[in-house]
Amino acid sequence: MTLHTGAKWVLDAIAAAEAEGRPPMEQTTPEQSRTLYRDSRSALTPDVPDVAFVEDGTFPGDGGDVAIRYYRPKKTRARDALPVMVFYHGGGWVIGDLDTHDVICRTMANAGGFAVISVDYRMGPEDKFPAAVDDAYAALCWVAEGAGGRAIDPTRIAVCGDSAGGNLAAVMALMARDKQGPALVFQGLIYPATNMHRDTQSHIDFAEGHLLTAKAQIWFQDHYLRGPEDRDDWRASPSKHPDLSNLPPALVVTAGYDPLCDEGEAYADALEDAGVGAEYSCYEGQIHGFVTMGRVIDEAASALGEIAWAAQAAFEPRDD
């Protein structure tokens, strides 16, 4: 397997920035890291695609109001009740927000012809685990109850997310099943974190030099989790759930040069073994985070399209 030229450009740019004095993530504060991450988007994120409608809003959560962003794709009428994807952004449960993943949501909405509701859940270290999980599930319930009167079809709901957001999407599928709702039709898991123990071969192979380093992962976990014991809680490590059956169909997308690659593949295999329809797609030459880097990595659009089309197929009504 060969590193994609766009991915190599990103890694070279990171190395050059660190050589000029930019500190690695584990040497920054969360606020510094959030700023650095937001600032890097302009160089990596494509131009913002038009959608038919976008609106910011809030809903009440256990920890206060939770911000959301609602998207409707091009060529849809305002009154049409669209299927909806609930999206959870990545960023290690510490960084990232509605803006850093705005282009992803717009792209998938247009590609799949469905609405997207992006959730700005609470993050660490200000709000430790399981605050993010609680907000993610509250958002799911709010959408199923009608999303504050927005024109969505509450019988056709999918979850999706990248990295930490992929972790939350996987947890939501499990939680919705265990709590008898809301009913979900699809889960899109983009290089998801599924096991907080980080003990697979890809974690060894790509511990350094491939964007998401081992030290950065420890930094994220230390800010997110309350302590080491949380790593065995299935709400943090969904692969630890004793029963993966009776879940919505899944598409798991990974990157070949990503420390999370092996655990993503293992989760797809475990879903399949449990009788869940799970497709697995590895972008062999890619690095962690590549779907947010469409300005320099052409395969970002391919991966987002793959997720959007799989969700669209799951949304399609079927004859019994």
C-alpha positions as CSV (number, residue, x, y, z in Angstrom):
1,M,0.0,0.0,0.0
2,T,1.2,3.5,-1.0
3,L,0.5,6.7,0.8
4,H,-1.8,8.9,-1.2
5,T,-0.1,12.0,-2.6
6,G,-2.6,14.3,-0.9
7,A,-2.1,12.6,2.4
8,K,1.7,12.9,2.0
9,W,1.3,16.6,1.4
10,V,-0.7,17.0,4.6
11,L,1.9,15.0,6.6
12,D,4.7,17.1,5.1
13,A,2.9,20.3,5.9
14,I,2.4,19.2,9.6
15,A,6.1,18.3,9.8
16,A,7.2,21.6,8.4
17,A,4.9,23.5,10.8
18,E,6.3,21.6,13.8
19,A,9.8,22.3,12.6
20,E,9.0,26.0,12.6
21,G,7.8,25.8,16.2
22,R,4.1,24.7,16.1
23,P,3.7,22.5,19.2
24,P,2.3,18.9,18.8
25,M,-1.2,18.5,20.2
26,E,-0.2,16.9,23.4
27,Q,1.8,20.1,24.3
28,T,-1.2,22.4,23.9
29,T,-4.2,23.3,26.0
30,P,-7.6,22.2,24.7
31,E,-8.5,25.8,23.7
32,Q,-5.2,26.2,21.8
33,S,-5.8,22.9,20.0
34,R,-9.3,23.9,19.1
35,T,-8.1,27.2,17.6
36,L,-5.3,25.4,15.7
37,Y,-7.8,22.9,14.3
38,R,-10.2,25.5,13.2
39,D,-7.5,27.5,11.6
40,S,-6.2,24.5,9.6
41,R,-9.6,24.0,7.9
42,S,-9.1,26.8,5.3
43,A,-6.1,25.0,3.8
44,L,-7.7,21.6,3.7
45,T,-11.5,22.0,3.4
46,P,-13.1,22.5,-0.1
47,D,-15.2,25.5,-0.9
48,V,-18.5,25.5,0.9
49,P,-21.2,23.8,-1.4
50,D,-24.6,25.4,-1.6
51,V,-27.6,23.6,-0.1
52,A,-31.3,24.5,-0.3
53,F,-31.4,25.6,3.4
54,V,-29.3,25.7,6.5
55,E,-30.3,26.8,9.9
56,D,-28.7,26.9,13.3
57,G,-30.8,26.0,16.4
58,T,-30.8,24.5,19.8
59,F,-32.7,22.0,21.9
60,P,-32.7,21.5,25.7
61,G,-30.3,18.9,27.0
62,D,-29.4,17.7,30.5
63,G,-26.4,20.0,30.6
64,G,-28.2,23.0,29.0
65,D,-29.1,23.9,25.5
66,V,-27.3,21.8,22.8
67,A,-26.5,23.6,19.5
68,I,-27.4,21.9,16.2
69,R,-27.2,22.8,12.5
70,Y,-29.9,21.7,10.1
71,Y,-29.3,21.1,6.4
72,R,-31.7,20.5,3.5
73,P,-30.1,19.4,0.2
74,K,-30.4,21.2,-3.1
75,K,-33.5,20.4,-5.3
76,T,-35.8,19.7,-2.4
77,R,-39.0,21.5,-1.4
78,A,-39.2,23.1,2.0
79,R,-42.4,21.2,3.0
80,D,-41.0,17.7,2.0
81,A,-40.5,15.5,5.1
82,L,-37.0,14.2,4.3
83,P,-35.2,11.3,5.9
84,V,-32.5,12.6,8.2
85,M,-28.9,11.8,9.1
86,V,-27.9,12.8,12.6
87,F,-24.2,13.7,12.4
88,Y,-21.6,13.8,15.2
89,H,-18.4,15.6,14.4
90,G,-14.9,14.2,15.1
91,G,-12.1,15.7,17.1
92,G,-11.3,13.3,19.9
93,W,-14.3,14.5,22.1
94,V,-12.2,17.6,22.7
95,I,-11.9,19.7,19.5
96,G,-14.1,20.2,16.5
97,D,-17.5,21.9,16.1
98,L,-20.4,22.6,13.7
99,D,-18.1,24.8,11.5
100,T,-15.2,22.4,11.2
101,H,-17.5,19.7,9.7
102,D,-19.9,22.0,7.9
103,V,-18.7,21.0,4.4
104,I,-19.0,17.3,5.2
105,C,-22.6,17.7,6.2
106,R,-23.5,19.8,3.1
107,T,-21.7,17.3,0.8
108,M,-23.5,14.3,2.2
109,A,-26.9,16.0,2.2
110,N,-26.5,16.9,-1.5
111,A,-25.1,13.6,-2.4
112,G,-27.8,11.5,-0.7
113,G,-30.8,13.8,-1.0
114,F,-31.6,13.7,2.8
115,A,-31.6,16.2,5.6
116,V,-28.6,16.4,8.0
117,I,-28.7,17.5,11.6
118,S,-25.2,18.1,13.0
119,V,-24.9,18.0,16.8
120,D,-22.5,20.2,18.9
121,Y,-22.3,17.9,21.9
122,R,-20.5,18.8,25.1
123,M,-16.8,17.9,25.1
124,G,-13.9,17.3,27.5
125,P,-12.2,18.4,29.6
126,E,-15.0,20.8,30.6
127,D,-17.6,18.1,30.4
128,K,-16.2,14.6,30.9
129,F,-17.6,11.3,29.7
130,P,-20.5,10.4,29.4
131,A,-21.7,14.0,28.8
132,A,-21.0,13.7,25.0
133,V,-23.0,10.4,24.9
134,D,-25.9,11.9,26.8
135,D,-26.1,14.9,24.4
136,A,-25.8,12.6,21.4
137,Y,-28.7,10.5,22.6
138,A,-30.8,13.5,23.6
139,A,-30.3,14.8,20.1
140,L,-31.4,11.5,18.6
141,C,-34.6,11.6,20.7
142,W,-35.2,15.2,19.9
143,V,-35.0,14.4,16.2
144,A,-37.3,11.4,16.5
145,E,-39.8,13.7,18.3
146,G,-39.9,16.0,15.2
147,A,-36.7,18.1,15.4
148,G,-38.6,21.1,16.7
149,G,-41.1,21.1,13.9
150,R,-38.6,20.8,11.0
151,A,-39.6,18.9,7.9
152,I,-38.0,15.5,8.6
153,D,-39.4,12.0,8.6
154,P,-38.9,10.6,12.1
155,T,-39.4,7.0,10.8
156,R,-36.2,7.3,8.7
157,I,-33.3,8.3,10.9
158,A,-29.6,7.4,10.4
159,V,-26.5,8.2,12.5
160,C,-23.1,9.0,11.2
161,G,-19.8,10.5,12.4
162,D,-16.1,10.6,11.9
163,S,-13.5,9.4,14.5
164,A,-14.9,10.4,17.9
165,G,-18.1,11.1,16.1
166,G,-18.0,7.6,14.6
167,N,-17.6,6.3,18.1
168,L,-20.7,8.3,19.2
169,A,-22.7,7.1,16.2
170,A,-21.8,3.4,17.0
171,V,-22.8,4.0,20.6
172,M,-26.1,5.6,19.6
173,A,-27.0,2.5,17.5
174,L,-26.4,0.4,20.6
175,M,-28.2,2.7,23.0
176,A,-31.2,3.2,20.7
177,R,-31.6,-0.6,20.5
178,D,-31.2,-1.1,24.3
179,K,-33.6,1.7,25.1
180,Q,-36.1,0.5,22.5
181,G,-35.8,3.7,20.4
182,P,-35.5,5.8,18.5
183,A,-35.5,3.3,15.6
184,L,-32.6,3.7,13.3
185,V,-32.2,2.5,9.7
186,F,-28.4,3.0,9.2
187,Q,-25.1,3.8,10.9
188,G,-22.2,5.4,9.0
189,L,-19.0,5.0,10.9
190,I,-16.0,6.9,9.5
191,Y,-12.7,5.7,11.0
192,P,-14.5,5.2,14.3
193,A,-12.8,4.8,17.6
194,T,-14.3,1.5,18.9
195,N,-11.8,0.4,21.6
196,M,-10.2,2.8,24.0
197,H,-7.4,0.3,24.8
198,R,-5.6,1.0,21.5
199,D,-4.1,-2.4,21.4
200,T,-4.2,-3.4,17.7
201,Q,-1.3,-3.7,15.3
202,S,-2.2,-0.5,13.4
203,H,-1.8,1.4,16.7
204,I,1.8,0.1,16.8
205,D,2.5,0.6,13.1
206,F,1.2,4.2,12.9
207,A,2.0,5.5,16.4
208,E,4.2,8.3,15.0
209,G,4.3,10.4,11.9
210,H,0.7,9.8,10.6
211,L,-1.2,12.8,12.1
212,L,-3.0,10.9,14.9
213,T,-0.1,9.9,17.1
214,A,-0.2,7.7,20.1
215,K,0.6,10.7,22.3
216,A,-2.2,12.7,20.8
217,Q,-4.6,9.8,21.5
218,I,-3.6,9.7,25.1
219,W,-4.1,13.5,25.3
220,F,-7.6,13.1,23.9
221,Q,-8.5,10.2,26.3
222,D,-7.1,12.0,29.3
223,H,-9.3,15.0,28.6
224,Y,-12.4,13.0,27.7
225,L,-12.5,10.1,30.2
226,R,-12.9,10.3,33.9
227,G,-10.3,7.6,34.5
228,P,-8.8,4.4,33.1
229,E,-11.9,2.4,34.1
230,D,-14.0,4.2,31.6
231,R,-12.1,2.5,28.8
232,D,-14.1,-0.7,29.5
233,D,-17.5,1.1,29.4
234,W,-19.2,0.2,26.1
235,R,-20.4,3.8,25.9
236,A,-16.7,4.7,25.4
237,S,-15.6,1.4,23.7
238,P,-18.6,0.1,21.7
239,S,-16.7,-3.0,20.8
240,K,-17.0,-3.9,24.5
241,H,-20.8,-4.3,24.4
242,P,-21.6,-7.9,25.0
243,D,-24.3,-8.0,22.3
244,L,-23.9,-6.4,18.8
245,S,-26.9,-8.1,17.3
246,N,-30.1,-6.4,16.0
247,L,-28.4,-3.2,15.1
248,P,-29.1,-1.1,11.9
249,P,-27.0,-1.9,8.9
250,A,-23.6,-0.3,8.9
251,L,-20.9,1.0,6.6
252,V,-17.5,1.3,8.2
253,V,-14.9,3.4,6.4
254,T,-11.3,3.3,7.5
255,A,-7.9,4.7,6.3
256,G,-5.0,2.4,5.7
257,Y,-2.4,4.6,7.4
258,D,-4.6,5.3,10.5
259,P,-3.9,3.8,13.9
260,L,-7.7,3.3,14.2
261,C,-7.8,1.1,11.0
262,D,-7.7,-2.3,12.7
263,E,-10.3,-1.6,15.3
264,G,-12.6,-0.2,12.7
265,E,-12.2,-3.4,10.6
266,A,-12.6,-5.6,13.7
267,Y,-15.9,-3.8,14.6
268,A,-17.3,-4.3,11.1
269,D,-16.4,-8.0,11.3
270,A,-18.0,-8.2,14.8
271,L,-21.2,-6.7,13.5
272,E,-21.2,-9.1,10.6
273,D,-20.6,-12.0,12.9
274,A,-23.6,-10.8,15.0
275,G,-25.9,-10.9,12.0
276,V,-25.8,-7.2,11.2
277,G,-25.4,-6.2,7.6
278,A,-22.0,-4.4,7.7
279,E,-20.0,-3.2,4.8
280,Y,-16.4,-2.4,5.1
281,S,-14.4,0.0,3.0
282,C,-10.7,0.8,3.5
283,Y,-9.1,3.7,1.7
284,E,-5.7,2.1,1.7
285,G,-3.5,5.1,1.0
286,Q,-5.2,7.5,3.4
287,I,-4.6,8.9,6.9
288,H,-6.9,9.6,9.8
289,G,-9.1,12.6,9.2
290,F,-8.9,12.5,5.4
291,V,-12.6,13.1,4.8
292,T,-12.2,16.7,6.1
293,M,-9.4,17.4,3.7
294,G,-11.1,17.4,0.3
295,R,-9.2,20.5,-0.9
296,V,-6.0,18.4,-1.2
297,I,-7.3,14.8,-1.0
298,D,-9.7,13.8,-3.8
299,E,-10.7,10.6,-2.1
300,A,-12.5,12.6,0.6
301,A,-15.4,13.2,-1.8
302,S,-15.4,9.5,-2.8
303,A,-15.7,8.4,0.9
304,L,-18.4,10.9,1.7
305,G,-20.3,9.9,-1.4
306,E,-20.0,6.2,-0.5
307,I,-21.5,7.0,3.0
308,A,-24.2,9.2,1.5
309,W,-25.3,6.6,-1.1
310,A,-25.4,3.8,1.5
311,A,-27.6,5.9,3.8
312,Q,-29.8,6.9,0.8
313,A,-30.2,3.2,0.0
314,A,-31.1,2.4,3.6
315,F,-33.7,5.2,3.6
316,E,-35.5,3.9,0.5
317,P,-38.9,2.4,1.4
318,R,-39.0,-1.3,0.8
319,D,-41.9,-3.5,-0.1
320,D,-42.7,-6.1,2.6
